[in-house]
Amino acid sequence: MVLKIKELLHKLRNGELTVKNLVLSSLRRSIELNNSYNIFTCLVKEEEIIDQALVKDEELMKGKIMPLHGFPVVIKDLIDLKGYHTTGGSRVLLYYPKKDAAIVTKLKELGAIIIGKTNMHELGHGITNENPHFGSVKNPLYPKRISGGSSGGSAAAVALGLVPLSIGSDTVGSV
């Protein structure tokens, strides 16, 4: 199921869909498919996602809606998410940031809910997304082929319809 932004907003606005159901479905499918495609280096704890989703559903009931209201979003594991590791696809970079990156802060201000961090080419310097530390991301359309670019995990998450959008980065043309 490909998640289209306009359709999601419409379904959220008219009550056909709750944020809680949307993000939990996205998280559970991400967990289910990660073993097959190796997209994620980590996923956010379900309890945190539910708490955020309930707040967004309450806002909807009050008529407050933001451009990315309750949308599940993933970010490349080069971008800091408070409390979750940042590796840059490398074992030498591993750390736990004390605050969110500016882009994560902005996404949250727009209403997005970050559900995970995606696998990538080590340090973002490569075009294959083959990673010696975390394994390679498989191409959703052709699993025996590479996902391509250093942001292959971010692209694969969208291609599989796990999230309506994701954030990558561009060192040498990967996005």
C-alpha positions as CSV (number, residue, x, y, z in Angstrom):
1,M,0.0,0.0,0.0
2,V,1.6,3.3,-1.1
3,L,0.8,6.1,1.3
4,K,-0.1,9.3,-0.5
5,I,0.1,12.5,1.4
6,K,-3.1,14.1,0.1
7,E,-5.1,10.9,0.6
8,L,-3.8,10.6,4.2
9,L,-4.7,14.2,5.0
10,H,-8.2,13.7,3.6
11,K,-8.7,10.5,5.6
12,L,-7.4,12.0,8.8
13,R,-9.6,15.1,8.4
14,N,-12.8,13.3,7.8
15,G,-12.2,10.6,10.5
16,E,-11.7,7.6,8.2
17,L,-8.3,7.1,9.8
18,T,-6.8,7.8,13.1
19,V,-3.2,8.9,13.6
20,K,-2.8,6.0,16.1
21,N,-3.9,3.4,13.5
22,L,-1.8,5.0,10.8
23,V,1.5,5.1,12.8
24,L,1.0,1.7,14.4
25,S,0.3,0.1,11.0
26,S,3.4,1.8,9.7
27,L,5.6,0.7,12.6
28,R,4.3,-2.9,12.6
29,R,4.8,-3.3,8.8
30,S,8.3,-1.8,9.2
31,I,9.1,-4.4,11.9
32,E,7.6,-7.2,9.7
33,L,9.5,-6.3,6.5
34,N,12.8,-5.2,8.1
35,N,14.2,-8.8,8.2
36,S,13.5,-9.1,4.4
37,Y,14.8,-5.7,3.3
38,N,17.2,-4.5,6.1
39,I,15.9,-1.0,6.0
40,F,16.2,0.1,9.6
41,T,19.0,0.5,12.1
42,C,16.5,1.2,14.8
43,L,12.8,1.8,15.3
44,V,11.2,4.1,17.9
45,K,9.6,2.3,20.8
46,E,5.9,1.6,20.3
47,E,4.9,3.3,23.6
48,E,6.5,6.6,22.5
49,I,4.7,6.4,19.1
50,I,1.4,5.7,20.7
51,D,1.8,8.6,23.1
52,Q,2.6,11.0,20.2
53,A,-0.3,9.6,18.1
54,L,-2.9,10.1,20.8
55,V,-1.8,13.7,21.2
56,K,-2.2,14.2,17.4
57,D,-5.6,12.5,17.4
58,E,-6.8,14.8,20.2
59,E,-5.6,17.8,18.2
60,L,-7.6,16.5,15.2
61,M,-10.7,16.3,17.3
62,K,-10.2,19.9,18.3
63,G,-9.8,20.9,14.6
64,K,-6.1,21.5,14.7
65,I,-4.3,20.0,11.7
66,M,-0.7,20.6,10.6
67,P,0.8,19.9,7.1
68,L,2.3,16.6,8.2
69,H,-0.3,15.9,10.9
70,G,0.5,12.5,12.4
71,F,2.4,11.2,9.4
72,P,4.9,8.4,10.1
73,V,8.3,9.6,8.9
74,V,11.7,7.9,8.9
75,I,15.1,9.5,8.9
76,K,18.5,8.4,7.6
77,D,20.8,7.2,10.4
78,L,23.0,10.2,9.9
79,I,20.4,12.5,11.4
80,D,20.1,12.9,15.2
81,L,17.0,11.8,17.0
82,K,17.1,12.4,20.7
83,G,17.5,9.2,22.7
84,Y,18.2,6.9,19.7
85,H,21.6,6.0,18.3
86,T,23.2,7.8,15.4
87,T,25.7,5.6,13.6
88,G,26.1,7.2,10.1
89,G,26.2,3.5,9.0
90,S,29.5,3.0,10.9
91,R,30.5,1.3,14.1
92,V,33.0,4.0,14.9
93,L,30.4,6.9,14.9
94,L,27.9,5.3,17.3
95,Y,26.5,7.8,19.9
96,Y,23.2,8.8,21.5
97,P,22.3,12.4,20.8
98,K,20.9,14.6,23.6
99,K,18.7,16.6,21.2
100,D,17.1,16.3,17.8
101,A,18.7,17.6,14.6
102,A,17.1,20.8,13.3
103,I,15.3,18.9,10.5
104,V,13.7,16.5,13.1
105,T,12.6,19.5,15.2
106,K,11.0,21.0,12.1
107,L,9.3,17.8,11.0
108,K,7.8,17.5,14.5
109,E,6.7,21.1,14.4
110,L,4.9,20.2,11.2
111,G,3.1,17.3,12.9
112,A,5.2,14.3,11.8
113,I,6.0,11.4,14.0
114,I,9.4,9.9,13.6
115,I,9.1,6.1,13.7
116,G,12.7,5.0,12.9
117,K,16.2,5.5,11.5
118,T,17.2,4.0,8.2
119,N,20.2,2.0,7.1
120,M,22.7,3.7,4.8
121,H,26.0,3.5,3.0
122,E,28.7,3.9,5.6
123,L,29.2,7.6,6.4
124,G,27.1,8.5,3.4
125,H,30.0,8.1,1.1
126,G,29.0,5.5,-1.5
127,I,26.5,4.7,-4.2
128,T,25.5,1.1,-3.5
129,N,24.1,1.2,0.1
130,E,26.1,-1.9,0.8
131,N,27.1,-1.7,4.5
132,P,29.7,-3.9,6.1
133,H,28.4,-3.2,9.6
134,F,24.7,-3.3,9.3
135,G,24.2,-5.3,6.1
136,S,22.9,-4.0,2.8
137,V,19.4,-2.6,2.1
138,K,17.6,-4.7,-0.5
139,N,15.9,-3.1,-3.4
140,P,12.1,-3.4,-2.8
141,L,11.4,-3.9,-6.5
142,Y,14.3,-6.2,-7.2
143,P,15.6,-7.7,-3.9
144,K,18.6,-9.3,-5.5
145,R,19.8,-5.8,-6.6
146,I,21.2,-2.9,-4.6
147,S,18.9,-0.2,-3.3
148,G,21.3,2.4,-4.6
149,G,22.7,5.6,-3.1
150,S,23.7,6.2,0.4
151,S,20.1,6.9,1.4
152,G,18.8,3.5,0.1
153,G,17.1,2.7,3.4
154,S,15.1,6.0,3.3
155,A,14.1,5.3,-0.4
156,A,13.2,1.7,0.3
157,A,10.9,2.6,3.2
158,V,8.9,4.9,0.9
159,A,9.0,2.5,-2.1
160,L,7.5,-0.3,0.2
161,G,4.7,2.1,1.4
162,L,5.9,1.9,5.0
163,V,5.9,5.7,5.3
164,P,4.6,8.5,3.0
165,L,8.0,10.3,3.2
166,S,11.5,9.9,4.5
167,I,14.6,12.0,4.9
168,G,17.9,11.2,3.3
169,S,20.9,13.2,2.6
170,D,22.9,14.0,-0.5
171,T,26.7,13.7,-0.6
172,V,27.3,12.6,-4.1
173,G,23.8,12.5,-5.7
174,S,22.1,9.7,-3.7
175,V,18.8,11.5,-3.3
